[in-house]
């Protein structure tokens, strides 16, 4: 069975924007969209006492995906749209749904007045526990597309030259190629640890370090430029915080692509600090690609 662009839907403006984004992505990839709605059944002893409330809940759980699917079919007639009802804790249900998806798309509430995301606990748990790419979309993204403001905006990739991963690089290059936009590769570097204790970088030393890091970025990207010769690549290797550089680059991006290493600690799976910062504060949709 072909994979789908799967959307976690809850009826909020953010999840509707995620569904719209997913439909546009499905057109680029030639894939169907699946809208999944999750709900936790009311315990039987409570359901008997609140029968009317259960009926109302069931009505909305059926209505939300049905109306969303109708809207997508109307605005995107070439995209196949299906719906699925899932039960159980939302984070667990969405993580299971992601296993059979090409992408999982979730909505995320914007920070009013500041720009960026408020990533809820469900979204963070799903991102940390699925090995499929997850994209988070703000409600404002729908309006931005309708006004054409995302046209020709680059895809931005956060690159760690110490641990470059093919899944992450392939996702970013493919996204840029499908959108026919440039790929802006951002790499932030910092001096060796002993400089953190009050030793300032001499200009000559900083230039040499910058030159070395830029050369590593170029070398990592060389085979990918050959695989995607039509993608314009802009390399940005600068001294400073990777999070800050990525957040600045996100202001003009159509999509920000970051990685998450698949690993577990004594407290369970987690998201790295750079990806965590980008998820909370980027002003563009963010794709998190899990990798080894």
N, C-alpha and C positions, 0 to 999 in steps of 0.2 A: 504494500500500500504506500502511496506517496505521502511524504511528510506534509504537515500543514503549518500555516502561521496561526498559532493558537493564542487566543486573547482571554485573559482573566477579566470577567465582566461582573460588575456589581451595581450598575445603573448610575454611577456617579459621572459627572462631566469628565473626570480624568479617564475613567475606563472607556467612555464613548470616544474620547480623543485617541486612546490606544487602539480601539477598533478601527477608526478611520486610518490611522497610521499603518496598521496591519494590512488593510485592504490595498493601500498604495504599494506596500512592500510586496504583497501577493501578486500584484500586477507586474512588478519588476521581475519577480522570480518565476511566474507562471505556476503558482501554487494556490490551493484552496485556503480559505480562512475558516477556522473553527472557533466559535464563541462558546466559552465554558463558563457556567455560572455555578458557584458552590454555595451550599447552605448546610448548616448543622441541624439535623432533625431535633425537634423538641422531645424531651423524655416523655415516655408514655403516660406517666402519672400526672405530668403537667399538661399534656395535650388534652386529656379528658376534661380538665378544668377550664381550658382556654380553647375550646373547639373552634369558635369563630375566629380567634386570633390565628390559629393554625391555617384555617381556610384562606384568610387574608394573606398570610405569608406564602402559601402555595401559589396563590394567584399572582403575586409579584414575582416569585421565582420563575414562573412560566412566562410572564409578560415581558420581563426585562430582556432576555435573550431573543424572544420572538420579534419584538419591536426593533431591537438593534439590528437583527439580521435583515429585516425588511428595509431598513434605512440603508444598509450597505449595498443590498442588491439594487436599490433604486439609484444610488450615486455611483456604483461601480458595477455596471451590468455584466462586465466580462469576468467577474470574479465569482467563483463558486463559494457559497457561504453555508455552513452547517452549524448546528447548535448541539450542545451536550450539557446535561444536568449532572453535577457531581455532588456527592454528599460527604460529610466529614469535615474536620478542621480545614479551613481554606488553604493554609500554607502547605499542608500535606497533600491535599487534593491537587493543587496547582503544580506541585513538584512532580507528582505522578503523571499529570497531563503533559508536562514538558518532555517526558522521556520519548514520546512519539512525535514530537514537534520539531520542525526545522528551527523555529524561533518561538519563544514565549514572550508575549507583549503584555505589559502591565501599565496601568495608569498611576501617576504619582502627583500629589498635590503641590502646586507652586507656592513658594514663600512670598506672600503679598508684599510688594514694595522692595523686595531684595532680589527677586529672581532666583530660580533654583528649585530644588526638590525638597519635599518632606517625604522621606521614604519610610513608610510605616513598618511595623514589626513583621507583618506578613510578607511584604516585599523583600525585606532583608533576609528573612528565613528562606524564601524561595531562591533568591540569588545565591545564597550560601550553600544550598543543598541540591541544586540541579547542575548537571554537567552539560546541558544544552544552553546556547546563547539566550540571554534574557534582555529585553529592551524595555526601558522605562520611559514613558511619555507624559508630558504635562498637558493639561487641558488647553493651554494657549497654543499648542502646536497645531490644532485643528484650524484655528483662525489664521495662523501664520501661513498655512498652506493655501487656504482659500484666497488669500490676498497675494499669493505668488512670491512671498518674501523669502522662501527657502530655495528658490531656484539658483543654481550655480554655486550654492554654498558648499565649501569643501567638507569631506569626511575627515575627521581628526582622529589620529591614532596615538595613544600613549604607548611609547616603546621603552622597554627596559633592555638595553643592549647586553646586559649581563645574563639575561635569561630570555632571549627571543624565542617565541613559539610560533610554529607554522600555522596552527589553528587561528591564532590571533591575527597574524599577518595576512593570512588568506582571507579571513572574514573582512578585514578592512579594505584590502585591494579589491575584492569582489564587490563590496558595497559602493566604492567609488566608481568602479567600472560600470555597474548597472545604472548608477545615477548620472554618469558622464560628467563627473565633477572632479576637481583635483583632490589628491590625498595629501593631507598635511601631517607629517610625522613629527611628533613632539617628544624630545628627550631632554630631561633635566638632569644635570650632574652636579655633584658636590665635591669639595676637596677631601683628601684623606682625613680620617678621624682626628689626627693630631692637630689639624688646623682649627678644630672646633674649640680649642682651649686658648683662644686669644691670639693665635698666630695669623696675621693677615696674609693673604696671598699677594706675592709680588706680581706686578703686571706681566713680566716675562713668563713666570711660572703659570699664571692663569691662561695666557695665550697658548702655551704648549699643551696644557690640559684640555683646553677647549678644542684645539686642533686634533688631539688624539681621540676625544670622544666623538667629534664630527666624523672622523675617519671610520670609526667603528659603526656608526649609524649608516654611513654610505655602504660599507661592506655587507652589513646585514640585509640591506634593501636591494643589493645588486641583483640577486637571482629573481626577486619579485618584480623588479622593473622589466626583466626579460620576459617573465610570464605574462605581464600586463603592460605591453608596450604603449598602449593607448592611454594609460593613466598618467596624468601629470603629477609628479611627486615633488612636494616641497618639504625639504628637511629643515628642522629647527632643533638644533642642539645648543642649549644655553645653560649657563651656570644658574642654579637656583632650585627652588622646590618644584618637583614634578607636578604636584597638585596645583600649585599656583599657575604654572605655565599652561597646564591643561584647561583650567577654569578660564583663563584669559582667552585661550584659543576657542573655547566652546561658544563664545559670544557670536562668532561668525560662522558657526558650523551647522551643517544639516544633520550630522550624527557624530557622536563621540564614541570611540571604541576603546575599551580598556579590558584588561585581563584579570582573571582570578585564578590563582593556583589551586588545584584540587588537592587539598591536604586537610587533615584533621589534627586537632590538638587535644589536650586533656579536657578542654571545655567544648569540644565539638568543632564543626566546620566554621570558618570565619572568612571575612572579606579583608583584603589588605588595606592599609591606610590610604593609599592613593586612590584606589577604586572607591573606597568608602567616602572620601571627600568629594570626588567627582559625582557620585550618585546623589549626594545631598545638595550640591551647589551648582552643578552645571546648568546652563540655560538652554541646552539643546537635548534632544533624545539621547539616551545613553545605552549603548549595547555592552553588556558584560559577557565576555567569552571565557569560559572555563578551560583550563589547560593544565598539563602535567607540570 
